[in-house]
Amino acid sequence: MRGFVLAGGRLIDPVAGIDGPHDLQIRDGRIRAVGRPGALDSVADSTRIALDGCWIMPGLIDVHVHLRDPGFPQKETIASGLRAAVAGGFTAVAAMANTEPVNDCPEISRYMLARAAEVKDGARLVPVGAVSRGLAGREPVNYEAMVLAGARLFSDDGIPVDDTALLTRAFSEVNSLGFAVSLHEEDRSLSGSGAANAGATAIVLGVPGVPAQSEVARVRRDLELALKTGAAAHIAHVSTVGAVQLVRGAKEAGARVTCEVTPHHLALEEAALLRCGTNAKMSPPLRDRETVIALRKAVADGTIDMIATDHAPHDPSSKQMAALGGFFSPDCRPELPLAAPLAAAFCRAANGVIGLETAVGVVLQTLVNSGVVNPMRMVELLAVNPAHLLRLEAATLRVGCAANVTVIDPEARWVVEPQRMVSKSRNTPFAGMELQGRVMMTIVAGEVSFDGRHRSAAQ
Ligand SMILES: [Zn+2]
């Protein structure tokens, strides 16, 4: 098979300690050579792909996506989700267990992997096993059987694990298998039917709020448990100053804890709900400006280990679009606070936003272009640390490694157009936003799975 040479780009590989101009030869699924610019021009049987001005990095990995398959094909399928992933620069994604049926037994994990294997030009799927049977929070699953079927992380995400005894057992068993538990942190006695951060926006909308304490209380319990058991705990989508402080303290105390933040919690404040309606409604909710600033700081200082999209596709009816009428569209501003039936519809609307195809642009704009982190740190956040959490091979482009590669143009400007997305769903709070930084090419196991070099800026 002919190979190819990625030429003229800036190679950014924190594991190899490289940040500079290098060419890369790929053949038979692996990195065959890394050389100074032009050094690989005479390699035989290789197509040269000019990538001047682009950044070449290890394939991005998302530890938190919802692919809705099995169960909700109108929202997403494994095929559409894995193609959306490569369009967003991700070469592997961890698919959460809250499907229907729930991924709590080897048959479902095997179904997911079999569907994924049929997808041409998609990302690798890593199954996330449930912590409890049916996500009901009562009985543990057979973690060992799940690992043998391919699960590499465990989570009841979408729902917190309320039962401390069950979580203790899960921590211990999953840890002995060498994997981590990812935790959706919410005390539902405090969050109740809350539909926005407990603060100004909830009051303006006239909907109940979710206090920061709902997350903080549960993070406190789980970090104590992680410290006591020595288990690897991963805090999903942190959204509060308190949770970040607790993670920082637990790390100092020696806990084996990691945590993730979403691009939307880094980029948007709660007031986005007034512009985007339920397309900015998620759990945990968007918070206030001080929190956004604190989260960015925690990314910069290393307290937050990785960025995960929490890609959560929903169809318009799940988002109560018809019930809310034309409210929150650019030409129709709702009267606030919402009348009681509209507030009820707002609260009923499903939580979550899609994120795979906007993550790179949002992260570049929010963190890199603004100088919060440098490109090397960005690759740690989006590839190196996620690979470690999922216990995958290291995310690096050293000679001999699997050729999972993401190429981005940090200068490309584009406008987010939901109708052009590869995902089946359109529920994004970034619609209409101009972003700087775009995925140009995604290579999975040596195959070009996405090539965006020739699309127009409008696409
Ligand atoms: Zn969650």
Boltz pocket constraint, residues with backbone or C-beta under 6 A from the ligand:
constraints:
  - pocket:
      binder: B
      contacts: [[A, 157], [A, 158], [A, 159], [A, 184], [A, 236], [A, 237], [A, 283], [A, 284]]
      max_distance: 6.0
